[in-house]
Amino acid sequence: MKNNIRIVVADLDGTLLRSDKTISERTRVVFAKCQDAGIKVVYATGRGGSAEQVAPSGIFDARITMNGAVAYIGDEVVYQRLIPHDIARPVLMACDRYGLKTTSELSGMHYSNFIVSDEWATITNFEIVDFASHDIDAEKLYMIVRSPEDAAFIESQLPETLYLTVSNDGLGQVMHKDATKSKAVAELAKYWGVSQSEIVAFGDDLNDIDLLTYAGVGIAMDNAHDDVKASADIICSSNDDDGIAEWLESNLL
């Protein structure tokens, strides 16, 4: 159907990863075939350092982490949009006073007001800090959002240079306005000389909408949020049914 595709971009959780947080062997084989055909394979995730644990970088041509704050080709950073610490500090302090579990993250280190490993056992690289004196820039800020009122409070504290997304599992992520999956993908496309129409993207959660609407072909997983499905050109099978591999086999390979 779309034999002009030159970049495949996939979100991780709920999209490329199955419910057990693995990439199926079928998908690995299909990605290798895409690469053999000259098609670049990229993941774009809200995760930071934990992405490597579930999606080894060696099987991808590029990686986008922190919801678009950083893009890598190999070990080279080709796109980065950080939140300056003087912009982050008032937001962190306000969320702390409000009672939200809150963190600033940079390069896999989590600067937090709570024990992060109590929420996510695999995250052990964290430090409890006083946000009033925190002077480290951030790739993203994140908060555990318990209600729509929490999200509204966070929104009320943000300057125009930042934005908030809240995932299905209640993780609020505050990002630089230019840290989006679509802008990071656009930078990779420019680097490789690929046009927007030659990109197919897969996603399932609200922070994938800008990516799906940017790509030449935007595909939502069958398990995706309804708003994500509404933004997509196509719906494919679910993450547990190898939806990405199935679509690529049928339409590219």
C-alpha positions in Angstrom: 0.0 0.0 0.0 2.7 2.5 1.1 5.8 1.4 -0.7 7.4 4.9 -0.5 7.9 4.6 3.3 11.5 5.2 4.4 11.1 5.6 8.2 9.1 3.5 10.6 8.5 5.1 14.0 7.0 3.2 16.9 6.0 4.2 20.5 7.1 1.6 23.0 4.6 0.8 25.9 1.3 -0.3 24.5 2.5 -0.2 20.9 5.8 -1.9 20.1 6.0 -3.7 23.5 3.6 -6.5 24.3 1.9 -6.5 27.7 4.8 -8.4 29.2 7.1 -5.5 28.1 8.9 -7.6 25.4 9.3 -7.2 21.6 8.2 -10.3 19.8 10.5 -12.3 17.7 8.2 -11.7 14.7 8.6 -8.0 15.1 12.4 -8.2 15.4 12.5 -10.2 12.2 10.3 -7.7 10.4 12.3 -4.7 11.6 15.5 -6.4 10.3 13.8 -6.9 6.9 12.8 -3.3 6.8 16.4 -2.3 7.5 17.7 -4.6 4.8 15.3 -2.8 2.4 16.8 0.6 3.4 13.9 1.6 5.7 15.0 3.3 9.0 13.5 1.9 12.2 13.0 4.3 15.2 11.3 4.2 18.5 9.8 7.2 20.2 9.0 6.9 23.9 8.2 8.9 27.0 10.8 6.7 28.8 14.3 7.8 29.6 17.1 5.4 30.5 14.7 2.5 31.1 14.0 2.3 27.4 17.2 0.4 26.8 16.1 -2.3 29.2 13.1 -3.2 27.0 14.2 -2.0 23.6 17.9 -2.6 23.0 19.4 0.2 20.9 21.2 -2.1 18.6 18.1 -3.1 16.8 17.1 0.5 16.0 18.6 3.1 13.6 17.6 5.9 16.0 15.9 6.4 19.4 13.7 9.2 20.7 13.3 9.4 24.5 11.7 11.6 27.1 8.7 12.2 24.8 10.8 14.0 22.2 13.3 15.8 24.5 16.2 13.8 23.1 16.9 12.0 19.9 19.9 9.7 19.3 21.5 8.1 16.3 23.9 5.6 17.9 25.5 7.6 20.7 25.2 10.9 18.9 22.6 13.4 20.2 20.9 14.9 17.2 18.1 16.7 18.9 17.7 18.0 22.5 15.3 20.3 24.2 15.9 20.7 27.9 13.9 22.6 30.6 16.3 25.1 32.2 16.5 24.6 36.0 15.3 28.2 36.8 12.1 27.4 34.7 11.6 24.0 36.3 12.2 25.0 39.9 8.9 26.9 40.5 6.9 24.1 39.0 8.6 21.5 41.1 8.2 23.5 44.3 4.5 24.2 43.6 3.8 20.5 42.9 5.7 19.5 46.0 3.7 21.9 48.2 0.5 20.7 46.6 1.4 17.1 47.7 2.2 15.5 44.3 4.9 12.9 44.0 7.2 14.9 41.7 10.5 14.3 39.9 13.0 16.1 37.6 14.9 13.7 35.3 18.1 14.2 33.3 20.3 11.5 31.7 18.6 8.7 33.6 18.9 10.3 37.0 15.7 11.1 38.9 15.7 14.0 41.3 12.6 13.5 43.4 10.6 14.2 46.5 9.7 10.5 47.0 11.3 7.1 46.8 10.9 6.4 43.1 11.6 2.6 43.4 8.5 2.3 45.6 6.5 3.1 42.5 8.7 1.5 39.8 11.0 -1.2 41.2 13.4 -1.0 38.2 14.2 2.7 38.8 17.0 2.7 41.4 19.0 5.8 40.2 17.2 8.5 42.1 18.0 11.1 44.7 15.7 12.8 47.2 16.3 16.6 46.8 15.1 19.9 48.0 13.5 21.5 44.9 14.1 25.0 46.3 17.8 24.6 45.7 17.7 22.3 42.7 19.9 23.7 39.9 20.0 20.9 37.3 18.3 21.3 33.9 15.7 18.6 33.0 14.8 16.5 30.1 11.4 16.2 31.6 9.5 16.7 34.9 7.0 14.1 35.9 4.3 13.8 38.6 1.9 11.0 39.6 -1.5 12.4 38.8 -4.3 11.2 40.9 -7.3 13.1 39.5 -8.3 15.7 36.9 -7.9 18.3 39.6 -4.2 17.4 39.9 -3.7 17.8 36.2 -5.5 21.1 36.2 -3.2 22.3 39.1 -0.1 21.3 37.2 -1.3 23.1 34.1 -1.9 26.2 36.2 1.7 26.3 37.2 3.2 26.0 33.7 4.8 28.9 31.8 4.0 29.1 28.1 7.4 27.4 27.3 6.2 24.1 28.9 3.4 21.7 28.3 1.8 18.7 30.1 0.7 15.3 28.9 -1.0 12.7 31.1 -0.8 9.1 30.1 -3.5 6.4 30.6 -1.7 5.2 33.8 -1.8 8.6 35.4 1.8 9.7 34.8 1.9 13.5 34.1 4.9 14.6 32.0 6.0 18.2 31.8 8.1 19.0 28.7 9.7 21.8 26.9 7.3 23.0 24.2 9.7 21.9 21.5 10.2 18.5 23.1 7.6 16.5 21.1 7.8 13.2 19.3 6.9 14.9 16.0 9.6 17.5 16.2 12.3 14.9 17.1 11.2 12.7 14.2 11.2 15.7 11.9 14.9 16.3 12.9 15.7 12.7 12.1 13.9 13.0 8.7 16.0 16.1 7.9 19.2 14.3 8.9 18.4 11.4 6.6 16.8 13.4 3.8 13.4 11.9 4.2 10.2 13.7 3.5 7.2 13.8 5.9 5.1 11.7 3.5 7.7 8.9 3.7 7.2 8.3 7.5 4.8 5.8 9.1 4.2 6.1 12.8 2.5 3.8 15.3 1.1 4.8 18.8 -1.5 4.1 21.4 -1.5 6.9 24.1 -2.3 10.6 24.1 1.3 11.7 23.9 1.4 9.9 20.5 -1.3 12.1 18.8 1.1 14.7 17.6 3.4 12.0 16.1 0.5 10.2 14.3 -0.9 13.5 12.9 2.6 14.5 11.7 3.6 11.3 10.0 2.6 10.6 6.4 0.7 7.6 7.7 -0.4 7.6 11.3 -1.5 4.2 12.7 -3.2 3.6 16.1 -3.1 0.3 17.7 -6.4 -1.5 18.3 -5.7 -1.1 22.1 -5.2 2.6 21.7 -7.0 5.4 23.5 -10.1 6.5 21.6 -8.7 10.0 21.0 -5.6 8.4 19.5 -7.7 6.3 17.2 -9.6 9.3 16.1 -6.4 11.1 15.2 -5.0 8.2 13.1 -5.3 7.3 9.4 -5.5 3.6 10.1 -6.1 1.2 13.0 -4.0 -1.9 13.2 -4.1 -5.0 15.4 -3.2 -4.6 19.1 0.3 -4.6 20.6 -0.3 -8.2 21.9 -1.2 -9.3 18.4 1.9 -8.1 16.6 0.0 -5.2 15.0 3.1 -3.4 13.8 4.7 -6.5 12.3 1.4 -7.5 10.6 0.9 -4.1 9.0 4.5 -3.8 7.8 4.5 -7.3 6.4 1.2 -6.6 4.5 2.1 -3.1 3.3 5.9 -2.7 3.0 7.6 -6.0 2.7 
